[in-house]
Amino acid sequence: MIKKFVNNLRAFNIFMGILHLSQAVLMLLLSNEFKLPLTTSFLDASRENFQAVVEPEIIGSLKIGPMIALFLLISSIAHLSLTLPRVYQWYLKNLKKGMNSARWMEYSISSSIMIVVIAMLCGVYDMATLILMFSINTTMIFFGLLMELHNQTTKKTDWTSYIFGCFAGAVPWIVIFMYFISAVNSIDANVPDFVYGIVISLFIFFNIFAINMFLQYKKVGPWKNYLFGEKMYIVLSLVAKSALAWQVFSGTLRPQ
């Protein structure tokens, strides 16, 4: 069974790469021009009362359709690259050691773009805040890479990187829920249903990734085999990205 899975791993990645690529192309072709603003806030010290006044300023905007297509395209490139002859052998060699650094490199960009999209849909427009959210999410992913790299040399699983990664991963979601709950409780706000769906479903998916790693290192049931966890990562990645893409499309990107 394991040998069959390994032999089909190249075909599995090709299939997943094509699925991601197809959705990326559809997003570019079908999406409207929906965009959200980017703002900055700088201190403006008043000479009259010596109070520092924060004046938000719109400095630009981001089209959501291309951003959705971008994280799907990044995933597609990652999957298809792993099927190249020399890369595939390197991929299998690392899987046998219980790690996949290519996965974490891809996630560091694609999932961080996803966090930015989710945050902006909840009303986070400040460019500095979005940069920090992108960065700390990337840090969370690199802790995942460090977890696999570090435990190559330990007899007993060291959970330090995992714990630090969970902390880093929680911060962007705290900010997202702060804005989301504030919007829900606002008298004048009318939060669309699709935003509820995105926040709840993607929060669950992001946490399932952490659970998948936990089960891998605890060697629970089929997770005793690292390759099972690898396949779960691949499936979870497709489902999470597709869920975000099509929920956003149905809510804001459909042609009018």
C-alpha atoms as one frame of an Amber mdcrd trajectory, in Angstrom:
protein
   0.000   0.000   0.000   2.789   2.424   0.975   4.833   1.525  -2.093   1.793
   2.072  -4.313   1.223   5.490  -2.759   4.864   6.505  -3.301   4.741   5.340
  -6.901   1.602   7.421  -7.467   2.899  10.479  -5.621   4.124  12.118  -8.832
   0.741  11.631 -10.509  -1.006  12.872  -7.371   1.020  16.092  -7.378   0.427
  16.601 -11.106  -3.309  16.199 -10.542  -3.305  18.657  -7.636  -1.167  21.115
  -9.598  -3.637  21.071 -12.475  -6.595  21.572 -10.115  -4.935  24.614  -8.534
  -3.904  26.009 -11.922  -7.401  25.572 -13.362  -8.926  27.496 -10.489  -6.314
  30.248 -10.777  -7.120  30.721 -14.449 -10.861  30.744 -13.739 -10.381  33.393
 -11.065  -8.556  35.638 -13.506 -11.064  35.090 -16.294 -14.305  35.268 -14.314
 -13.589  37.764 -11.529 -14.824  41.329 -11.633 -12.811  44.411 -10.639 -13.657
  44.235  -6.922 -10.892  45.801  -4.846 -10.285  46.926  -1.278  -8.375  49.985
  -0.056  -4.934  50.170   1.496  -4.472  52.839   4.149  -1.710  54.276   6.291
  -1.921  56.318   9.485   0.774  58.777  10.519   1.043  61.088  13.491   0.180
  64.707  12.819   1.283  66.760  15.813  -0.925  69.810  16.254   0.934  72.924
  17.371  -2.202  74.343  18.961  -2.929  71.660  21.542   0.215  69.491  21.267
  -1.892  66.391  20.657  -0.807  63.793  18.156  -3.681  63.176  15.737  -3.772
  60.034  13.612  -4.999  60.784  10.113  -5.723  57.679   7.999  -4.985  58.073
   4.319  -5.894  55.825   1.391  -2.709  55.160  -0.555  -3.979  52.570  -3.013
  -6.048  49.423  -3.379  -5.682  45.698  -4.029  -7.763  43.760  -6.521  -8.985
  40.646  -4.758  -9.421  38.467  -7.867  -5.710  38.501  -8.798  -4.747  37.901
  -5.165  -6.943  34.791  -5.082  -5.449  33.625  -8.371  -1.930  34.270  -7.039
  -2.054  31.883  -4.070  -3.669  29.223  -6.253  -0.965  29.711  -8.895   1.811
  29.473  -6.298   0.413  26.139  -5.101   0.155  24.891  -8.668   3.776  25.767
  -9.413   4.902  24.060  -6.212   3.041  20.813  -6.969   4.164  20.642 -10.594
   7.777  21.510  -9.729   7.957  18.530  -7.376   7.239  16.175 -10.287  10.369
  17.165 -12.224  12.816  14.211 -12.307  15.633  15.511 -10.078  13.304  17.478
  -7.832  11.071  14.439  -7.403  13.977  12.312  -6.208  14.932  15.052  -3.732
  11.281  15.196  -2.646  11.139  11.440  -1.979  14.471  11.508  -0.169  13.165
  14.166   2.220   9.848  12.374   2.747  11.754   9.284   3.873  13.447  11.449
   6.500  10.060  12.775   7.651  10.175  16.265   6.168   9.122  18.305   3.150
  10.790  21.710   3.068   9.161  22.516  -0.297   5.744  22.385   1.370   6.713
  24.944   3.976   8.295  27.258   1.406   5.088  27.271  -0.608   2.846  27.706
   2.441   4.967  30.613   3.695   3.800  32.654   0.704   0.413  31.195  -0.264
  -1.107  30.953   3.221   0.209  34.408   4.115  -1.562  35.878   1.081  -4.689
  34.055   2.225  -4.422  35.649   5.676  -4.142  39.100   4.080  -7.249  38.480
   1.947  -9.262  37.255   4.934  -8.116  40.211   7.047  -9.042  42.741   4.357
 -12.500  41.202   3.957 -12.955  41.790   7.700 -11.964  45.437   7.396  -8.215
  45.413   8.057  -6.944  47.956   5.529  -3.896  49.405   7.285  -0.864  48.511
   5.178   1.510  48.221   8.136  -0.885  45.866   9.947  -1.270  43.710   6.830
   2.508  43.517   6.381   2.907  42.396   9.986   0.121  39.814   9.641   1.741
  38.462   6.473   5.118  38.304   8.214   4.001  36.602  11.409   2.023  34.030
   9.424   5.187  33.358   7.421   7.023  32.959  10.720   4.437  30.380  11.820
   5.091  28.373   8.654   8.860  28.518   9.144   8.371  27.133  12.654   6.695
  24.166  10.928   9.788  23.720   8.772  11.993  24.054  11.853   9.902  21.419
  13.642  10.624  18.881  10.919  14.257  19.925  10.527  15.029  19.918  14.252
  13.458  16.547  14.913  15.775  14.891  12.400  18.393  14.897  15.167  16.306
  14.131  18.264  15.478  10.737  19.729  12.368  12.135  21.384  10.077  14.632
  19.676  10.909  18.214  20.641   7.709  20.305  20.546   9.359  23.711  21.041
   8.990  24.812  17.412   5.417  23.530  17.313   4.447  25.560  20.390   6.115
  28.718  19.062   4.405  28.164  15.706   0.989  27.865  17.339   1.591  31.162
  19.142   2.653  32.923  15.938  -0.271  31.443  14.034  -2.796  32.610  16.611
  -1.863  36.302  16.380  -3.258  37.070  12.888  -6.493  35.289  13.792  -6.844
  37.333  16.980  -6.656  40.482  14.855  -9.112  39.060  12.305 -11.640  38.139
  14.988 -11.244  41.545  16.639 -12.287  43.267  13.424 -14.900  40.655  12.544
 -16.635  40.774  15.947 -16.467  44.569  15.945 -18.177  44.637  12.550 -20.830
  42.135  13.633 -21.627  44.152  16.758 -21.706  47.468  14.942 -25.184  48.950
  14.563 -24.473  50.325  11.091 -22.592  47.298   9.767 -24.166  44.562   7.692
 -21.636  41.735   7.497 -22.335  39.543   4.424 -23.006  35.864   5.016 -20.031
  34.814   2.909 -17.657  36.626   5.295 -19.068  34.558   8.188 -18.398  31.449
   6.120 -14.848  32.476   5.249 -13.795  33.395   8.780 -15.246  30.262  10.373
 -14.255  27.738   7.683 -10.709  29.034   7.126 -10.080  29.283  10.870 -11.031
  25.611  11.128  -8.850  24.630   8.155  -5.800  26.507   9.459  -6.121  24.650
  12.761  -6.547  21.275  11.058  -3.077  21.728   9.545  -1.675  21.996  13.070
  -3.678  18.952  14.144  -2.302  16.998  11.184   1.265  17.721  12.292   0.404
  16.831  15.893  -1.006  13.455  14.797   2.068  12.823  12.633   4.466  13.242
  15.522   2.213  11.385  17.958   1.979   8.608  15.336  -1.757   8.145  15.806
  -3.394   5.507  13.599  -2.546   5.953   9.902  -0.368   8.976  10.809   2.266
   6.467  11.953   3.307   6.630   8.320   4.640  10.105   7.493   3.383   9.738
   3.917  -0.214   9.642   5.130   0.273  13.009   6.793   1.896  14.318   3.609
  -1.142  13.339   1.600  -3.377  15.003   4.181  -1.373  18.227   3.838  -1.873
  18.152   0.077  -5.621  17.550   0.331  -6.082  20.139   3.090  -4.189  22.708
   1.045  -6.458  22.193  -1.950  -9.664  22.268   0.102  -8.672  25.350   2.142
  -7.560  27.367  -0.887 -10.593  26.320  -2.922 -12.952  27.134  -0.047 -11.538
  30.646   0.295 -11.417  31.244  -3.457 -14.974  30.251  -4.258 -16.523  31.801
  -1.169 -14.911  35.111  -2.091 -15.988  34.643  -5.708 -19.596  33.963  -4.750
 -19.637  36.943  -2.417 -17.843  39.675  -4.322 -16.103  38.544  -7.511 -19.010
  37.322  -9.617 -19.631  39.406 -12.730 -22.647  41.654 -12.156
